[in-house]
Amino acid sequence: KSMYKLSNLAVFKDGKLQGYLTEDESITYNVIKKKTPTTLITYECEKEKYITVEITNIKPEITTKNKKIDIKLDMSGNVNETMCNISLKKEKNNKKIEKELENYLTNEIEKNINNIRKKYNSDIFGFLDLIYKTDYNTYKEIKDTWYESTYQNIDINISTNIEIIGKGNVVGGKNEKN
């Protein structure tokens, strides 16, 4: 008998199922690996009030040097919904949303990557392969201890840059005339 499970992404290591990513971890994986063209991000802008931004353009760039991984995410999107008392007609408010969203995403992505490393010790992002392709001398040095010590301790730096380019269905967006 077989049983099918439709849910979040599964994690494998050495051909064996290790478990399933949470919804947030699945989104992080898809954003970093550019497996999704768009995604919705909701964050708290005031106490128990939220803003939802549809990310419509995601450009991840992953580089490595000196046993460090740098993940740079350039994104753009639309404010789709807001419960906060904020006018989207003012440029300074859009910049504030961009900065808040960048901080939120940086923290969430860092948290999710660290959770995945801790729970599964599986290199689902392909960092070792990237090191092999771009820094072979470092690869030779760490390949035998990758899962035992290096992967858990490698420094991963995340930077996000987002530009709000539209208001979606929200009245008073950045690109609205008048």
Summary of the structure (lengths in Angstrom):
residues: 178
radius of gyration: 18.9
end to end distance: 63.4
largest distance: 63.4
contacts: 493
relative contact order: 0.19
helix: 37%
strand: 34%
